Amino acid sequence: MVSVLLVHHSPSPATKRIAEAAEAGLRLPELGEVDVVIRPALEATVDDVLAADAYVLGTTVNFGYISGALKHFFDTTYYAVREPTAGRPFSYWIHGGYDTTGAETAMGQITTGLGWSLVFDPLIRTGEVTEADLETATDLAATVAASAL
């Protein structure tokens, strides 16, 4: 069985909807048995990362950067997981009010350093979250899970 870790910081109704859509993608019946592990970014651990075969990440944009919660996740897991998880599939979403540039740069740099393999273009959204965005989040997560099968 494949295990996918969904780590997110979703404090707003909009980001909660994206997280729920991503979870739905991980639970699509056509994927077969997928062990879905969901952790708020402040609760995810090194063991969670090491036990997963793939990763879906989500963050708000705070002051032009990824959320402090997701930054904390990376700060507390990075060196312990970098080598053993290199090459594993992942993707992510970013939601901001008006500018996501700093968060996009950070996610690219951190995940490149981890050596993870981006298997679906990130969902980057400013403003209101649309039904199309939610469909993309579902597809994003399902693709990550399918890539680990």
N, C-alpha and C positions, 0 to 999 in steps of 0.2 A: 504494500500500500504506500502511496505517495503522501508525504506530509507537506502542507503549505502553511507558512507562517504569515499571517496578516498583522502587521504592526502599523498602528495609526494614531494620530492625534486629531480627534474630530470633536472639537468643543462646540461647534455651531450646528444648527439644524441642516445647513447646506452640506457640511462635511460629513455629518452623520448619514445623510442620504447617500452620499458617495460610498461611504464605508459599507452600508447595507447592500448597495448594488454590487460592490466588489465581493462581498460574502456570498451573495446569490450566485455569482459567477463561479465561485469555488465549489458550490454545492449542486451544480447542474448534473442531473442524473446521467447524462451521456458521458460524463467523465469517469464514471465508475466510482470505486471507493477512494475518496480523498480524505485524509485526516486533516481537518481544518482547525488550526490553532489561531485564536484571535487574542491579541494582546494590545492593550493601550500602551503607547510608547514608553510611558514611565514604568511599566511593569514587565516589559520584555527583558529576557535574560540571555546570557551567553548560552546556556543550555537549550533555550528555545531555538536560538539561531542554529546551533550545531545539529539539533534533532530534525530540522526541516530540510526538505529537498529543494524548496523554492520559496520565493518571498514576494509579497505584495506590500507596498509601503504607501502611507498616505499622510499628508501634512497640510496644515494651513500655512499661509505666509504671515510671518510676524515681523514687523519692522524691516521688511525687505529680505527676510531670510527664512529658512525652515523653522518650524516651531521649536521652542526650547525643549519640549518634550522629545521630539524626534532627534534633536541634536544630542540630548542626554542618552538616548538609546544607542546612537552611534558611538558616543564617547565611552560608554561603559562596556561595549561589546567588540569594538573594532579590532583591536590587536589580538584578542583571543580567537576570533573567528576568521580573520583575513585569509590565512593560508588554507585551513581545512574546508572552507566554503567556496573557494575560488572556482569560477566557472558555472556556478549554479544559476538557474534562470530567475529573473525578477522583472518587475515593473513597478510603477508608482503613479500616484496622482498628487497634484498640487492645486490648492484652491486659495486664491487671494482676492483682495478687494480691487486692486488696480494694477499692481506690478508684481510679476513673479520672477523677474530676472535673477535676483540674488539667490532665491530658493532653487531655481533651475540649475544655476551654476554649482551650488553646493551639492545638490543631489548627484549631479554628474561627476563631480570630483570625488565625492566620498565613495560612490558605488564603483567608480573606475578603480579607486585604490583598493577596494575589496576584491576586485576581479570578478564581480558578478556579471552575468550575461543578460543584457537587456533584450527581452523577447517580444515586447509590445511597446510601441511609442507611448510615452507618458501622457496621461490626461492632464493638461494644463488649462485651468479655467479661472477667469476673473469674473466677478459679478455673480449674477443669478445662475444657479445650476439648472440645466434643462433636462428634459427626458432623454435627449440625444446624449448628453453627458453621462447620464446614468447607464444607458445602454453601452456606452464605451467603457465605463468602469466594469460592467459585467463581463464584457468581451475581454478586457485587459486581464482580469483575474482568471477567467477560464483559460485563456491562452497560457498564462504562467503555469497553471496546474497541468495543462496538457503537455507543456514542454518538459515537465518533470516525469511524465509517465514512461 
